Amino acid sequence: MDFATSNLSKIRPKLRTSGNVTGNFGRPKVKAAHNQQLGYTKKDNINMITCKEDYIAKMYQILDTTDDQKIRNFAYSEIKKYLIQTGQW
């Protein structure tokens, strides 16, 4: 077949000016559900933030009470990080 004389070389894709906005492999784009209140802090929530001393006390308690080795390793690493930061390690 000779492409110089055939019509196959002259077919151009149609410029799409109407239809769904796609970019998701042919499926219509949808907006994801999002939380409008994300990032806002109310006055009541500020007191719920745990201070480092309470957090480390909880880590010591977890270290003493748990049987799970992964949790023990996590608590140990958190305590170690705190002690290194405060210069006690």
C-alpha positions as CSV (number, residue, x, y, z in Angstrom):
1,M,0.0,0.0,0.0
2,D,1.3,3.4,-1.0
3,F,0.8,5.9,1.8
4,A,1.6,8.9,-0.4
5,T,-1.6,8.3,-2.5
6,S,-3.9,6.8,0.2
7,N,-6.2,8.7,2.5
8,L,-4.8,7.0,5.7
9,S,-2.0,9.6,6.0
10,K,-4.5,12.4,5.9
11,I,-6.7,11.3,8.8
12,R,-6.3,13.8,11.7
13,P,-7.6,13.3,15.2
14,K,-10.6,15.4,16.0
15,L,-10.1,18.3,18.3
16,R,-12.4,17.6,21.3
17,T,-14.2,20.7,22.4
18,S,-17.1,19.0,24.2
19,G,-17.7,16.1,26.5
20,N,-16.4,15.0,29.8
21,V,-13.2,16.3,31.2
22,T,-11.0,13.2,31.5
23,G,-7.5,12.4,32.5
24,N,-8.3,9.3,34.5
25,F,-8.0,6.8,31.7
26,G,-11.2,7.7,30.0
27,R,-13.3,7.9,33.2
28,P,-14.8,11.2,34.3
29,K,-12.8,13.1,37.0
30,V,-14.5,13.3,40.4
31,K,-13.5,15.4,43.3
32,A,-12.4,13.5,46.4
33,A,-14.2,13.9,49.6
34,H,-12.3,16.3,51.9
35,N,-12.6,17.6,55.4
36,Q,-13.2,21.3,55.5
37,Q,-12.3,21.5,59.2
38,L,-8.9,19.9,58.8
39,G,-6.2,22.0,60.4
40,Y,-8.5,24.1,62.6
41,T,-8.0,23.8,66.3
42,K,-10.7,24.7,68.8
43,K,-9.9,26.0,72.3
44,D,-11.1,22.8,73.9
45,N,-8.7,20.7,71.9
46,I,-5.6,22.6,73.0
47,N,-5.5,21.0,76.4
48,M,-5.6,17.5,74.9
49,I,-2.1,17.8,73.6
50,T,0.2,15.5,75.6
51,C,3.4,17.0,77.0
52,K,6.7,15.2,76.6
53,E,6.9,14.1,80.2
54,D,3.5,12.5,80.2
55,Y,4.3,10.8,76.8
56,I,7.5,9.3,78.2
57,A,5.7,8.2,81.4
58,K,3.2,6.4,79.1
59,M,6.1,4.8,77.2
60,Y,7.7,3.5,80.4
61,Q,4.3,2.1,81.4
62,I,3.9,0.4,78.0
63,L,7.5,-0.9,78.2
64,D,6.7,-2.6,81.6
65,T,3.2,-4.0,80.8
66,T,3.2,-5.2,77.1
67,D,4.3,-8.6,75.9
68,D,4.4,-7.6,72.2
69,Q,8.0,-7.2,71.1
70,K,7.3,-4.6,68.4
71,I,5.5,-2.4,70.9
72,R,8.4,-2.8,73.3
73,N,10.9,-1.8,70.7
74,F,8.8,1.2,69.8
75,A,8.5,2.4,73.4
76,Y,12.3,1.8,73.9
77,S,13.2,3.8,70.8
78,E,10.9,6.7,71.9
79,I,12.4,6.7,75.4
80,K,15.9,6.6,73.9
81,K,15.1,9.5,71.6
82,Y,13.8,11.6,74.4
83,L,16.7,10.9,76.7
84,I,19.2,11.7,73.8
85,Q,17.3,15.0,73.2
86,T,17.5,16.0,76.9
87,G,21.2,14.9,77.2
88,Q,20.5,12.1,79.7
89,W,21.5,9.2,77.5
